[in-house]
């Protein structure tokens, strides 16, 4: 039967607009903010010129309406700015703004005086002057973003290196050059922030060898002509992630611009996913306008492990006897062939093996959602596809019994040829390239969820139970607009992969 949750979420899509969905994310404090959707640059201060001040005073003296003064192409300033300047000019002339006109006897004969340079010149501003000139800022930014090594240093550390090298005889670019003005750490931080730079955790991009690139390129060429409407909308993307409870992304931050411009450049990414702490496995699946229930894998009790092991031994004994009867013509002293059930204890210790994946994710989450998606695809003369990446927990022969029950078309590793011959029928599978999280849209959903959790208020989850609850909340908060955006971007990513001959060194 179709999943009730999937049906409810699909019906709820009509009531959720993209703007409403995006507004569900909690507001983030500056300390926990990792990504800013847009580059928030502070507006550059624009001083009014002497000519603009003269035009404003002249038109104010002739009682031109404030709106017309602001709309003058030679002025082009906000109403508040023009009004404030007129108030100050009237106070300097010893009158009120309402009396600041040529009908005022006190101002008659002073028209030329009010338009003199002495009256119109800019007064010095209060407060401390700026520490850095534009040239100083350019030197600091260029040095902070020169390469990946410099980006991982704090801007103040780079500033100190520039200062130390300015008076030395080293080969540093700043050697024998005038040092930058003295500044504190907060001043350097404000300068970088003013120019749109901040500190972020580097994004993860796996390292690829020639074989990986070859398989990625072959996959991209094979699927480049498939459209979202004709193919990708009927693919159920499934995966599991390991969320690290504790310090997020246990890696050094990098200096880059806010927004997406420098998020995926090589200097701002890492090929090692160095998170540390207690990992919490989480499973889920997505499709266009659809997502399955989320599931957190909890540690398996020892009693359950012993029970499953005893069941597997009994099941293997039964299968051995059954295969022995069905294969009477095999070679003498040869063991009968059958699918033996075994568990990888290393995977059990990490949290998920093929058995737990089957019992807690594949059967209750993925297959009901696939059945619902497949029924919809058949209405359009298509078949739904279940996407599973190359993890060993996804490709166990025991899973085929359930895949056959739902008549699943899979996207993953190629099928075992010997097993196909043994079963005497064809299994439909698409090959999924290795080390390709950039193609799989659910990987981007995991990143979205991690960012969402990192921005939770009043703080990030501190306990394992809080992290589990946060994962469920983040999964429910993922808007369909975001899911659809990631899936609809697949053709663009495939073109990028073809352009870079299977590599992932493209920006985005």
For each residue, the residues with C-beta under 8 A, 3 or more apart:
1: 368 371
2: 6 7 368 369 371 372 375
3: 6 7 292 293 365 368 369 372
4: 7 8
5: 8 9 292 293
6: 2 3 9 10 290 291 292 368 369 372
7: 2 3 4 10 11 372
8: 4 5 11 12
9: 5 6 12 13 290 291 480
10: 6 7 13 289 290
11: 7 8 14
12: 8 9 15 16
13: 9 10 16 289 480
14: 11
15: 12
16: 12 13 20 21 479 480 481
17: 20 21 481
18: 21 22 479 481
19: 22 23
20: 16 17 23 24
21: 16 17 18 24 479 480 481 482
22: 18 19 25 479 481 482
23: 19 20
24: 20 21 477 479
25: 22 452 455 477
26: 452 455 456 457
27: 455 457
28: 32 33 454 455 457
29: 32 33 455 457
30: 33
31:
32: 28 29 454 455 456 459 460
33: 28 29 30 36 455
34: 200 201 248 451 454 455
35: 200 263 451
36: 33 39 40 198 258 259
37: 259
38: 258 259
39: 36 196 257 258 259 261
40: 36 196 258
41: 194 195 196
42: 194
43:
44:
45:
46:
47: 122
48: 52 53 56 77 81 85 122
49: 52 53
50: 53 54 117 120 121 122
51: 54 55 74
52: 48 49 55 56 74 75 77
53: 48 49 50 56 57 85 120
54: 50 51 57 58 115 120
55: 51 52 58 59 69 72 74 75
56: 48 52 53 59 60 69 75 82 85 86 89
57: 53 54 60 61 86 89 114 115 120
58: 54 55 61 62 115
59: 55 56 62 64 68 69 72
60: 56 57 63 64 69 86 89 100 101
61: 57 58 100 101 102 107 111 114
62: 58 59 101 102
63: 60 101 103
64: 59 60 68 69
65: 68 69
66: 69 70 79 82 83 86
67: 70 71 79
68: 59 64 65 71 72
69: 55 56 59 60 64 65 66 72 75 82
70: 66 67 75 76 77 78 79 82
71: 67 68 75
72: 55 59 68 69 75 76
73: 76
74: 51 52 55
75: 52 55 56 69 70 71 72 82
76: 70 72 73
77: 48 52 70 81 82
78: 70 81 82
79: 66 67 70 82 83
80: 83 84
81: 48 77 78 84 85
82: 56 66 69 70 75 77 78 79 85 86
83: 66 79 80 86 87
84: 80 81 87 88
85: 48 53 56 81 82 88 89
86: 56 57 60 66 82 83 89 90 97 100
87: 83 84 90 91 97
88: 84 85 91 92
89: 56 57 60 85 86 92 93 100 114 119
90: 86 87 93 95 96 97 99 100
91: 87 88 94
92: 88 89 119
93: 89 90 100 106 107 110 114
94: 91 106
95: 90 99 100 104 106 107
96: 90 99 100
97: 86 87 90 100
98:
99: 90 95 96 104 106
100: 60 61 86 89 90 93 95 96 97 104 107
101: 60 61 62 63 104 107
102: 61 62 107 108 111
103: 63
104: 95 99 100 101 107 108
105: 108
106: 93 94 95 99 110
107: 61 93 95 100 101 102 104 110 111 114
108: 102 104 105
109:
110: 93 106 107 113 114
111: 61 102 107 114 115
112: 115 116
113: 110 116 119
114: 57 61 89 93 107 110 111 119
115: 54 57 58 111 112 119 120
116: 112 113 119 120
117: 50 120 121
118: 121
119: 89 92 113 114 115 116
120: 50 53 54 57 115 116 117
121: 50 117 118
122: 47 48 50
123:
124:
125:
126:
127:
128:
129:
130: 133
131: 136 181 182 183 187 191
132: 136 137 140 180 181 183 191
133: 130 136 137
134: 137 138
135: 138 139
136: 131 132 133 139 140 180 181
137: 132 133 134 140 141 191 195
138: 134 135 141 142
139: 135 136 142 143 162 174 180
140: 132 136 137 143 144 155 158 159 162 180 188 191 192
141: 137 138 144 145 192 195 197
142: 138 139 145 146
143: 139 140 146 150 158 161 162 173 174
144: 140 141 150 151 153 155 158 192 197 255
145: 141 142 150 151 197 255 256 267
146: 142 143 150
147: 150 151 267
148: 151 152 254 266 267 268
149: 152 153
150: 143 144 145 146 147 153 158 255
151: 144 145 147 148 254 255 256 267 268
152: 148 149 252 253 254 255
153: 144 149 150 157 158 161 255
154: 157 158 199 255
155: 140 144 158 159 188 189 191 192 197 255
156: 159 160 185 188 189
157: 153 154 160 161
158: 140 143 144 150 153 154 155 161 162
159: 140 155 156 162 163 180 183 188
160: 156 157 163 164
161: 143 153 157 158 164 165 172 174
162: 139 140 143 158 159 165 166 172 174 179 180
163: 159 160 166 179 180
164: 160 161 167 168
165: 161 162 168 170 172 173 174 175
166: 162 163 174 175 176 177 178 179 180
167: 164 179
168: 164 165 172 175
169: 175 176
170: 165 175
171: 175
172: 161 162 165 168 175
173: 143 165 177
174: 139 143 161 162 165 166 177 179
175: 165 166 168 169 170 171 172
176: 166 169
177: 166 173 174
178: 166
179: 162 163 166 167 174
180: 132 136 139 140 159 162 163 166 183
181: 131 132 136
182: 131
183: 131 132 159 180 187 188 191
184: 187 188
185: 156 188 189
186: 189 190
187: 131 183 184 190 191
188: 140 155 156 159 183 184 185 191 192
189: 155 156 185 186 192 193
190: 186 187 193 194
191: 131 132 137 140 155 183 187 188 194 195
192: 140 141 144 155 188 189 195 197 198 255
193: 189 190 196 197 198
194: 41 42 190 191
195: 41 137 141 191 192
196: 39 40 41 193 257 258
197: 141 144 145 155 192 193 255 256 257 258
198: 36 192 193 255 256 257 258
199: 154 253 254 255
200: 34 35 253 254 256 263 268
201: 34 248 249 251 253 254
202: 249 251 252 253 254 268 269 270
203: 263 264 268 269 270 447
204: 269 270 271 272 273 437
205: 264 269 270 271 438 504 505
206: 271 435 437 504
207: 271 435
208: 212 213 216 435 502 503 504
209: 212 213
210: 213 214
211: 214 215
212: 208 209 215 216 433 434 435 502
213: 208 209 210 216 217 501 502 503
214: 210 211 217 218 502
215: 211 212 218 219 431 433 434 502
216: 208 212 213 219 220 433 435 436 439 497 502 503 504
217: 213 214 220 221 497 498 501 502
218: 214 215 221 222 433
219: 215 216 222 223 431 432 433 436 439 494
220: 216 217 223 224 494 495 497 498 502
221: 217 218 224 498
222: 218 219
223: 219 220 226 231 494
224: 220 221 491 494 495 498
225:
226: 223 230 231 232 491
227: 230 231 232 491
228: 231 232 233 288 487 488 490 491
229: 233
230: 226 227 233 382
231: 223 226 227 228 234 235 382 385
232: 226 227 228 235 288 487 488 490 491
233: 228 229 230 287 288 487
234: 231 287 373 374 376 377 380 382 383 384 385
235: 231 232 287 384 385 387 411 487
236: 285 286 287 290 292 366 369 370 373 384 385 386 387
237: 285 286 287 387 440 441 442 487
238: 283 284 285 292 361 365 366 386 387 388 442
239: 283 284 285 388 389 440 442 443 446
240: 281 282 283 297 352 357 361 391
241: 281 282 446
242: 275 279 280 281 282 351
243: 279 280 281 282 449 450 453 467 471
244: 247 248 249 250 275 276 277 278 279 280
245: 277 278 279 280 461 463 464 467
246: 250 276 277 278
247: 244 250 276 277
248: 34 201 244 275 450 454 460
249: 201 202 244 275 450
250: 244 246 247 274 275 276 277
251: 201 202 270 274 275
252: 152 202
253: 152 199 200 201 202
254: 148 151 152 199 200 201 202 267 268
255: 144 145 150 151 152 153 154 155 192 197 198 199
256: 145 151 197 198 200 262 263 265 267 268
257: 39 196 197 198 261 262
258: 36 38 39 40 196 197 198
259: 36 37 38 39 262 263
260: 263 264 508
261: 39 257
262: 256 257 259 265 267 268 507
263: 35 200 203 256 259 260 268 508
264: 203 205 260 268 269 506 507 508
265: 256 262 268 269 507
266: 148 269 505
267: 145 147 148 151 254 256 262
268: 148 151 200 202 203 254 256 262 263 264 265
269: 202 203 204 205 264 265 266
270: 202 203 204 205 251 273 274
271: 204 205 206 207
272: 204
273: 204 270
274: 250 251 270
275: 242 244 248 249 250 251 279
276: 244 246 247 250
277: 244 245 246 247 250
278: 244 245 246 464 467
279: 242 243 244 245 275 350 351
280: 242 243 244 245 296 297 351 464 467 468 471
281: 240 241 242 243 296 297 350 351 352
282: 240 241 242 243 294 295 296 297 471 475
283: 238 239 240 294 295 297 357 360 361 365
284: 238 239 291 292 293 294 295 365 442 445 475
285: 236 237 238 239 291 292 365 366 369 442
286: 236 237 290 291 292 441 442 445 483 487
287: 233 234 235 236 237 290 291 369 373 483 487
288: 228 232 233 483 484 487
289: 10 13 480 483 484
290: 6 9 10 236 286 287 369 372 373 480 483
291: 6 9 284 285 286 287 475 478 480 483
292: 3 5 6 236 238 284 285 286 365 366 368 369
293: 3 5 284 364 365
294: 282 283 284 471 472 475 476
295: 282 283 284 360 361 364 365
296: 280 281 282 468 471 472
297: 240 280 281 282 283 351 352 356 360
298: 468
299: 351
300: 304 305 348 356
301: 304 305
302: 305 306
303: 306 307
304: 300 301 307 308
305: 300 301 302 308 309 348
306: 302 303 309 310
307: 303 304 310 311
308: 304 305 311 312 343 355
309: 305 306 312 313 343
310: 306 307 313 314
311: 307 308 314 315
312: 308 309 315 316 341 342 343
313: 309 310 316 317
314: 310 311 317 318
315: 311 312 318 319 341
316: 312 313 319 320 340 341
317: 313 314 320 321
318: 314 315 321 322
319: 315 316 322 323 338 339 340 341
320: 316 317 323 324 335 336 338
321: 317 318 324 325
322: 318 319 325 326 338
323: 319 320 326 327 336 337 338
324: 320 321 327 336
325: 321 322 328
326: 322 323 336
327: 323 324 330 336 337
328: 325
329:
330: 327 334 336 337
331: 334
332:
333:
334: 330 331
335: 320
336: 320 323 324 326 327 330
337: 323 327 330 422
338: 319 320 322 323
339: 319 397 398
340: 316 319
341: 312 315 316 319 398
342: 312
343: 308 309 312 347 348 353 354 355
344: 347 348 353 354 392
345: 348 349
346: 349 350
347: 343 344 350 351 352 353 354 392 393
348: 300 305 343 344 345 351 353 356
349: 345 346
350: 279 281 346 347
351: 242 279 280 281 297 299 347 348 356
352: 240 281 297 347 356 357 393
353: 343 344 347 348 356 357 393
354: 343 344 347 357 358 392 393 394 396 398 399
355: 308 343 358 359
356: 297 300 348 351 352 353 359 360 361
357: 240 283 352 353 354 360 361 362 393 394
358: 354 355 361 362 363 396 398 399 402
359: 355 356 362 363 364
360: 283 295 297 356 357 364 365
361: 238 240 283 295 356 357 358 364 365 366
362: 357 358 359 365 366 367 399 402
363: 358 359 366 367 402
364: 293 295 359 360 361 368
365: 3 238 283 284 285 292 293 295 360 361 362 368 369
366: 236 238 285 292 361 362 363 369 370 386
367: 362 363 370 371 402 405 406 408
368: 1 2 3 6 292 364 365 371 372
369: 2 3 6 236 285 287 290 292 365 366 372 373
370: 236 366 367 373 374 384 386 406 408
371: 1 2 367 368 374 375 406
372: 2 3 6 7 290 368 369 375 376
373: 234 236 287 290 369 370 376 377 384
374: 234 370 371 377 378 383 384 406 407
375: 2 371 372 378 379
376: 234 372 373 379 380 384
377: 234 373 374 380 382 383 384
378: 374 375 381 382 383
379: 375 376
380: 234 376 377
381: 378
382: 230 231 234 377 378
383: 234 374 377 378 409
384: 234 235 236 370 373 374 376 377 409
385: 231 234 235 236 409 410 411 430
386: 236 238 366 370 403 408 409 410 411
387: 235 236 237 238 410 411 412 432 440
388: 238 239 391 394 395 410 411 412 432
389: 239 394 412 432 440
390: 394 395 412 413 432 434
391: 240 388 394 395
392: 344 347 354 395 396
393: 347 352 353 354 357 396
394: 354 357 388 389 390 391 399 412 413
395: 388 390 391 392 399 412 413
396: 354 358 392 393 399
397: 339 400 416 419
398: 339 341 354 358 401
399: 354 358 362 394 395 396 402 403
400: 397 403 404 427
401: 398 404 405
402: 358 362 363 367 399 405 406
403: 386 399 400 406 407 408 410
404: 400 401 407 408
405: 367 401 402
406: 367 370 371 374 402 403
407: 374 403 404
408: 367 370 386 403 404
409: 383 384 385 386 428 429
410: 385 386 387 388 403 427 428 429 430
411: 235 385 386 387 388 429 430 431 432
412: 387 388 389 390 394 395 429 430 431 432
413: 390 394 395 429 431 432
414: 429 431
415: 419 420 427 429
416: 397 419 420
417: 420 421
418: 421 422
419: 397 415 416 422 423
420: 415 416 417 423 425 426 427
421: 417 418 424
422: 337 418 419
423: 419 420 427
424: 421
425: 420
426: 420
427: 400 410 415 420 423
428: 409 410
429: 409 410 411 412 413 414 415
430: 385 410 411 412
431: 215 219 411 412 413 414
432: 219 387 388 389 390 411 412 413 436
433: 212 215 216 218 219 436 439
434: 212 215 390
435: 206 207 208 212 216
436: 216 219 432 433 439 440 504
437: 204 206 440 443
438: 205 443 493 497 504
439: 216 219 433 436 490 493 494 497
440: 237 239 387 389 436 437 443 444
441: 237 286 444 445 483 486 487 489 490
442: 237 238 239 284 285 286 445 446 486
443: 239 437 438 440 446 447
444: 440 441 447 448 486
445: 284 286 441 442 448 449 478 482 483 486
446: 239 241 442 443 449 450
447: 203 443 444 450 451
448: 444 445 451 452 478 482
449: 243 445 446 452 453 471 474 475 478
450: 243 248 249 446 447 453 454
451: 34 35 447 448 454 455
452: 25 26 448 449 455 456 474 477 478
453: 243 449 450 456 460 461 467 470 471 474
454: 28 32 34 248 450 451 460
455: 25 26 27 28 29 32 33 34 451 452
456: 26 32 452 453 459 460 461 470
457: 26 27 28 29
458:
459: 32 456 462
460: 32 248 453 454 456
461: 245 453 456 466 467 469 470
462: 459 466
463: 245 466 467
464: 245 278 280 467 468
465: 468 469
466: 461 462 463 469 470
467: 243 245 278 280 453 461 463 464 470 471
468: 280 296 298 464 465 471 472
469: 461 465 466 472 473
470: 453 456 461 466 467 473 474
471: 243 280 282 294 296 449 453 467 468 474 475
472: 294 296 468 469 475 476
473: 469 470 476 477
474: 449 452 453 470 471 477 478
475: 282 284 291 294 449 471 472 478
476: 294 472 473
477: 24 25 452 473 474
478: 291 445 448 449 452 474 475 482 483
479: 16 18 21 22 24 482 483
480: 9 13 16 21 289 290 291 483 484
481: 16 17 18 21 22 484 485
482: 21 22 445 448 478 479 485 486
483: 286 287 288 289 290 291 441 445 478 479 480 486 487
484: 288 289 480 481 487 488
485: 481 482 488 489
486: 441 442 444 445 482 483 489
487: 228 232 233 235 237 286 287 288 441 483 484 490
488: 228 232 484 485 491
489: 441 485 486 492 493
490: 228 232 439 441 487 493 494
491: 224 226 227 228 232 488 494 495
492: 489 495 496
493: 438 439 489 490 496 497
494: 219 220 223 224 439 490 491 497 498
495: 220 224 491 492 498 499
496: 492 493 499 500 506 508
497: 216 217 220 438 439 493 494 500 502 503 504 506
498: 217 220 221 224 494 495 501
499: 495 496 506
500: 496 497 503 504 505 506
501: 213 217 498
502: 208 212 213 214 215 216 217 220 497
503: 208 213 216 497 500 506
504: 205 206 208 216 436 438 497 500
505: 205 266 500
506: 264 496 497 499 500 503
507: 262 264 265
508: 260 263 264 496
